Amino acid sequence: MRLLLDTNTVLWTSRQPSSLSPAAKAILTDRDTERIISAVTPWELCIKAGTGKLPAALPLIAAFDQVVTALSASELPITRRHAILAGQLPWEHKDPFDRMLAAQALSEGLTLLTKDRIFSSRPDLRVMW
């Protein structure tokens, strides 16, 4: 399975594994799972840490390369195709980070590993938790 990890999933995997669901823990430890982290994730963490909304992200940001390595994850850059799709998604949800994750999952054929229920409002998006 090819999984795109939501920002919270990356944060919890690294700093609060008890926040992960049993299914999320199982799929993340499965050797056949391809774990992918979007370039939007460190961007979101930096923005939210900088505004004071997520101070717990600061150590994660400082060690982000090690986090990616520890998760045996690959990185997914943001392409213009992703940006166009994120901007044109017919979806009332306005959060740019969530829109980008949805666009990347859709355009790359990935399953999004997230607890955030807003993604379930898109029937074309494969979501797992």
N, C-alpha and C positions, 0 to 999 in steps of 0.2 A: 504494500500500500504506500502511496505517495502522500505525505501529510505536510500541509502548510501550517506552521504553528502560529497561533494567535499570540499577540504580545503578552497577554496575561499568562498564557501557557508557558512561554519562555521564562517569564518572571517566576512563576510558581515552580517550574521544574528546577530552576537554579536556586531559589531562595526559600520556597515554602512548599516542598513536595506533598505535604499533607493536604494541601488545597486541591490537588489533582483528584479526579474521580478514579475509581478502580479501573475502569475501562481505559482511561487516558494513560494511567501508569502502565497497564499491560501493553498497550500498543506502542508506547514510547520505548519499552524495553525489548520489544520484538525485533530480532536481528533483520527480519525481512522488511521492516518499515524504513522507508526513505524519509528522513526528517529534513524539512526545508524551512529556512528562516528568511523572511522578506527583508529587504533593505528598509522598509517602512518601520520595522520593529525598533531598531536603535533610534531612529528619528522620533518616533512616538515617545519612547522612554525619555529621551533628552528634553523634548518639549514639556512633557508632564512633570519631570523632575525640576526643570527650570521654572515652572510656574508654581511649584510647591504642591501640586496635586499628587505627586508620587515620589516622595523623598527616598523611599526604599529602593528606587531604581538606580540611585547614584553608584553603589558598589557594582551593580550589574553592568552599568555603562562603562565603568573603568576597566572591567575585565571581560568585555564583550567578545573579544577574539577567543578567549579561553572558554567562554560559555558555548560558543559555536562548536569548538573542538570537543568539549566534554559531551555535547549532545550528538556528536558525529553527524552534524547537520551540514547541509550545503546552503549557500546563500543565493537568494533570488534577487537580482537587481530589478529596479523599476524601469521598464521600457516605455517608449512613447505609446505602444499598443496598450499597455496596462493603464497608462495615464488617460488615454482617450476613453477607454471602456469605463474606468472609474468615474470620469466626469459625465458620461452619458448613461450610466445605469439608471433604468427607470425604478427608482427606489426613494422613498421619502427620507430615509436615514441620511443625515448630512455629515456625519463624522468622516473627515477625509481619510483617516487611517483605516477605519473599517471598510470604507468604499474601496480603498486600494487593495486590501486583503481579499475582499470579495472578487474584485476584478482579476487579480492574479490567480486566485483559485479557479475561477471560471475559465480564464484564457489558457491556463496551463493544465487543466484537467486534474486539479488537486483536490483532496479532501481537507477541509479546514478543521483543525483541532481547536475547539473553543468552547467555553462555557457560556459565552454571550448569546443570549436567546434572540437578539435582533437579527442574527444571520439566518435563523430558521424561517424568517418571513420571506426568504427568497427560495422558492421551490426548485429553482435551477441550480442551487448551490448545495454541494455535498458537505454536510457538517457532521462532526462526531464529537462526543464528549463522554 
